[in-house]
Amino acid sequence: MLSPANQTSYETFIDACVEILGPSKLICDADERAPFETDWLGQNSTAALAVAFPESTAEVAEVVTLCAREGIAIVPQGGRTGLAAGAVPTADRPSLIVSLSRMSRIRNIDVQGRSAVVEGGLCWKPCKTQSANMI
Ligand SMILES: Cc1cc2nc3c(=O)[nH]c(=O)nc-3n(C[C@H](O)[C@H](O)[C@H](O)COP(=O)(O)OP(=O)(O)OC[C@H]3O[C@@H](n4cnc5c(N)ncnc54)[C@H](O)[C@@H]3O)c2cc1C
């Protein structure tokens, strides 16, 4: 629970996030935040100030600059499938979760080199016709 003294500065921080991202790329509501505050194992759950969904490197840079200036911890999330509690906030300091789920573009596929350059939020989902879709 945030102390009343901090609440005002956290609200100012959230306002600054909205200014960077717009309201549609920020979740503040506790119920909507909840899935992002828990990892795949469901064993770790700590409240964050908000969840941000930047869509570009420039937006990420602005959010990182803001968090550094305000002393807010950043918790980057990709697919949230890590099993070491690295993608959930810790209780010792206020955190902003930065979900990269809207940064899911495939930038390059090198068929010969059997490699791909993708953005941090791209998730691979198994499908029934998996072999047909594999390179
Ligand atoms: C069913 C299952 C099977 C798995 N099998 C394997 C396996 O075979 N081999 C294997 O290696 N792992 C496996 N894993 C573990 C997991 O899938 C990998 O660790 C995966 O690489 C995590 O990626 P993620 O995008 O979900 O990361 P997340 O869980 O979102 O994050 C993991 C860590 O990376 C940080 N992070 C995420 N994105 C960024 C970013 N862009 N910049 C900086 N830091 C970032 C997070 O803060 C966190 O500390 C498995 C997990 C599950 C649930």
The ligand as an ORCA input file, in Angstrom:
! r2SCAN-3c Opt
* xyz 0 1
  C       6.350    -24.419    -20.419
  C       7.680    -23.705    -20.442
  C       8.743    -24.250    -21.108
  C       9.993    -23.616    -21.143
  N      11.020    -24.198    -21.823
  C      12.211    -23.578    -21.870
  C      13.302    -24.145    -22.611
  O      13.176    -25.205    -23.214
  N      14.479    -23.484    -22.626
  C      14.626    -22.294    -21.968
  O      15.727    -21.713    -22.040
  N      13.618    -21.734    -21.268
  C      12.431    -22.336    -21.207
  N      11.402    -21.783    -20.503
  C      11.624    -20.529    -19.782
  C      11.181    -19.270    -20.574
  O      10.286    -19.570    -21.599
  C      12.407    -18.596    -21.132
  O      13.212    -18.180    -20.057
  C      12.057    -17.409    -22.026
  O      13.236    -17.019    -22.677
  C      11.489    -16.245    -21.278
  O      11.117    -15.266    -22.254
  P       9.989    -14.222    -21.950
  O       9.916    -13.303    -23.126
  O       8.711    -14.906    -21.532
  O      10.649    -13.446    -20.710
  P       9.924    -12.916    -19.437
  O       9.473    -14.035    -18.552
  O       8.914    -11.895    -19.803
  O      11.175    -12.199    -18.751
  C      12.302    -12.974    -18.309
  C      13.376    -11.998    -17.774
  O      13.881    -11.192    -18.851
  C      13.604     -9.807    -18.595
  N      13.240     -9.214    -19.897
  C      12.210     -9.583    -20.694
  N      12.229     -8.866    -21.837
  C      13.308     -8.027    -21.743
  C      13.860     -7.033    -22.590
  N      13.337     -6.764    -23.791
  N      14.948     -6.358    -22.164
  C      15.508     -6.646    -20.965
  N      15.043     -7.573    -20.125
  C      13.959     -8.266    -20.505
  C      12.498     -9.783    -17.565
  O      12.493     -8.615    -16.769
  C      12.845    -11.018    -16.743
  O      13.872    -10.721    -15.827
  C      10.158    -22.403    -20.453
  C       9.065    -21.839    -19.781
  C       7.845    -22.476    -19.777
  C       6.702    -21.829    -19.046
*
